[in-house]
Amino acid sequence: TVERLARLLHVPLPDEPGRRGARLRQAGSVLGLAAGTAAGVGTGLLRTRLRSDSPAVTAAVAGALAMLAGNAPMTLLGVTDPRTWSAEDWAADLVPHAMYAVAAAVTWHLLEK
């Protein structure tokens, strides 16, 4: 994803193998943080629209937005195609997003107390 975005945006990446890998990991981490932040902001905005204080609803919204924020850019850029994923691939993707959703829901509800 980082390499594809760098090409699209005409951002050069280091040529040295060690530096290139480090730069890709760093940029990947930043993209992950941005996706998580976007999902959290979206969750907060949707919670006010849904008028629900249910932790289950919050977790469902947060999980759906995390999946969207994490996977849509990669799919749109042609980096991956979820239609071709195996059950193991889906599990590897769903588990961390579900954990994020639970953590987001717990955090929202603790902040509201």
C-alpha positions in Angstrom: 0.0 0.0 0.0 2.8 2.4 0.9 4.7 1.6 -2.3 1.6 2.1 -4.4 0.7 5.4 -2.7 4.3 6.6 -3.1 4.2 5.9 -6.8 0.8 7.6 -7.2 2.0 10.7 -5.2 5.4 10.7 -6.9 7.2 10.4 -3.5 10.6 8.8 -3.8 11.5 5.9 -1.5 15.1 5.2 -0.5 17.0 2.9 -2.9 19.0 1.1 -0.2 17.3 -2.2 0.8 17.6 -1.7 4.6 16.5 1.9 4.5 13.7 1.2 2.1 12.3 -1.6 4.3 12.5 0.6 7.4 10.8 3.5 5.6 8.0 1.2 4.4 7.4 -0.1 7.9 7.3 3.4 9.3 4.9 4.6 6.7 2.8 1.5 7.1 2.6 2.2 10.9 1.5 5.8 10.2 -1.2 4.6 7.8 -2.4 2.1 10.4 -2.6 4.9 13.0 -4.5 7.1 10.6 -7.0 4.3 9.8 -7.6 3.6 13.5 -8.0 7.3 14.2 -10.4 7.7 11.3 -12.4 4.7 12.6 -12.5 6.2 16.1 -13.7 9.6 14.9 -16.3 8.0 12.6 -17.5 5.9 15.5 -18.0 8.9 17.6 -19.9 10.8 14.9 -22.1 7.8 14.1 -22.9 7.2 17.8 -24.4 10.6 18.1 -26.5 10.0 15.0 -27.6 6.5 16.1 -28.5 7.8 19.5 -27.5 4.5 21.1 -25.4 4.0 24.1 -25.2 0.3 23.7 -21.7 -1.1 23.9 -22.7 -3.8 21.3 -23.8 -1.1 18.8 -20.6 0.9 19.5 -18.4 -2.2 19.0 -20.3 -3.1 15.7 -19.9 0.4 14.3 -16.2 0.6 15.4 -15.5 -2.8 13.9 -17.2 -2.0 10.6 -15.4 1.3 10.3 -12.0 -0.3 11.2 -12.5 -2.9 8.6 -13.4 -0.3 6.1 -10.6 2.1 7.0 -8.0 -0.7 6.9 -9.1 -2.6 3.9 -10.8 -0.2 1.5 -7.6 1.7 0.6 -5.7 -1.5 -0.1 -8.6 -2.8 -2.2 -9.1 0.4 -4.1 -5.3 0.6 -4.9 -5.3 -3.0 -6.1 -3.0 -4.2 -3.4 -5.4 -6.9 -2.3 -8.7 -8.4 -3.2 -10.7 -9.6 -0.2 -12.8 -11.8 -2.5 -9.7 -14.0 -2.9 -8.9 -14.3 0.8 -8.9 -17.7 2.5 -10.6 -18.3 5.8 -7.2 -17.9 7.5 -6.7 -14.5 5.8 -10.2 -13.4 7.0 -9.5 -14.5 10.5 -6.1 -12.7 10.5 -8.0 -9.6 9.5 -11.1 -9.9 11.6 -9.5 -10.7 14.9 -7.4 -7.5 15.3 -10.3 -5.4 14.0 -12.7 -7.0 16.5 -10.2 -6.4 19.3 -10.0 -2.7 18.2 -13.9 -2.6 18.2 -14.1 -3.9 21.7 -11.4 -1.6 23.0 -13.1 1.4 21.3 -16.5 0.5 22.7 -15.1 0.1 26.3 -13.2 3.4 26.0 -16.3 5.3 24.8 -18.4 3.9 27.6 -15.8 4.6 30.3 -15.4 8.2 29.0 -19.2 8.7 29.3 -19.4 7.7 33.0 
